[in-house]
Amino acid sequence: MSGGVVNFRWLSFTLSFWSTHEAASTNWAAAEFKDVDLSHQRLSKRALLLAQRLAEKPTASLSGACAGWAETAVAYRFLAQNELDWRHIMAPHWRSSAERMGLAR
């Protein structure tokens, strides 16, 4: 901070924007993956958390989007599972997209 001057108006706007963005990202992920079913509740919860983290920071790397090393390690283990296919993870998103476009059956 140059000269010890703090622009509180800018700081307030920035904090407000990011808190709103994080809430919107969480709501988006919850709605988008509402019917995720990856055979185990634990896996479904991890898919939702990963979607939330990536929605909050869409341009970040996986480690940059996750909240700390432990969450990053869990995300990598989740994505490395042999019994999960990427199509299973993406299916709820595809269904939600189809619903928005009016293509749902």
C-alpha positions in Angstrom: 0.0 0.0 0.0 1.5 3.2 -1.1 1.7 5.8 1.6 -0.6 3.8 3.9 -3.7 4.9 2.1 -6.4 2.3 1.9 -9.2 2.6 -0.6 -12.1 1.2 1.5 -14.6 1.7 -1.3 -12.6 -0.5 -3.6 -11.9 -3.0 -0.8 -15.6 -3.2 0.1 -16.6 -3.7 -3.5 -14.0 -6.4 -4.0 -15.0 -8.4 -0.9 -18.6 -8.1 -1.8 -18.0 -9.3 -5.3 -16.0 -12.3 -4.3 -18.4 -13.3 -1.5 -21.3 -13.1 -4.0 -19.3 -15.0 -6.6 -18.4 -17.8 -4.2 -22.1 -18.1 -3.2 -23.2 -18.1 -6.8 -20.6 -20.8 -7.6 -21.7 -23.0 -4.8 -25.3 -22.6 -5.8 -24.5 -23.3 -9.5 -22.5 -26.5 -8.6 -25.3 -27.7 -6.3 -28.0 -27.1 -9.0 -25.8 -28.4 -11.9 -24.8 -31.6 -10.1 -28.1 -32.1 -8.1 -28.6 -35.7 -9.4 -25.0 -36.8 -9.4 -24.9 -40.5 -8.5 -21.4 -42.1 -8.6 -22.4 -45.3 -6.8 -21.0 -44.2 -3.4 -22.3 -41.1 -1.5 -18.7 -40.2 -0.7 -17.8 -40.0 -4.4 -20.9 -38.0 -5.2 -20.0 -35.5 -2.4 -16.5 -35.2 -3.7 -17.7 -34.5 -7.3 -19.9 -31.7 -6.0 -17.1 -30.2 -3.9 -14.7 -30.3 -6.9 -17.3 -28.7 -9.1 -17.8 -25.9 -6.5 -14.1 -25.3 -6.2 -13.6 -25.2 -10.0 -16.6 -22.9 -10.4 -15.1 -20.5 -7.8 -11.8 -20.3 -9.7 -12.5 -21.4 -13.2 -9.0 -20.3 -14.6 -7.0 -21.9 -11.7 -5.2 -25.1 -11.8 -6.6 -28.0 -9.8 -4.2 -27.3 -6.9 -5.0 -23.6 -7.2 -8.8 -24.2 -7.0 -8.7 -26.5 -4.0 -8.5 -25.3 -0.5 -5.1 -26.6 0.6 -2.9 -29.6 -0.1 -5.2 -32.2 1.5 -8.2 -31.2 -0.6 -5.9 -31.2 -3.7 -4.7 -34.7 -2.9 -8.3 -35.9 -2.5 -9.2 -34.3 -5.9 -6.4 -36.1 -7.7 -7.3 -39.4 -6.0 -10.9 -38.9 -7.0 -10.0 -38.2 -10.7 -7.6 -41.2 -10.8 -10.1 -43.8 -9.8 -10.4 -46.6 -12.4 -14.1 -47.4 -11.7 -15.1 -43.8 -12.5 -15.5 -42.7 -16.1 -15.4 -39.0 -17.0 -18.8 -39.5 -18.7 -20.3 -40.5 -15.3 -19.0 -37.3 -13.7 -20.2 -35.1 -16.6 -23.7 -36.7 -17.0 -25.5 -34.5 -14.4 -24.0 -31.4 -16.1 -25.2 -32.6 -19.5 -28.7 -33.3 -18.2 -28.9 -29.8 -16.5 -27.7 -28.2 -19.8 -30.4 -30.1 -21.8 -33.0 -29.0 -19.3 -32.0 -25.4 -19.7 -32.2 -25.7 -23.5 -35.6 -27.3 -23.2 -34.4 -30.6 -24.6 -35.1 -32.7 -21.5 -37.2 -35.8 -22.1 
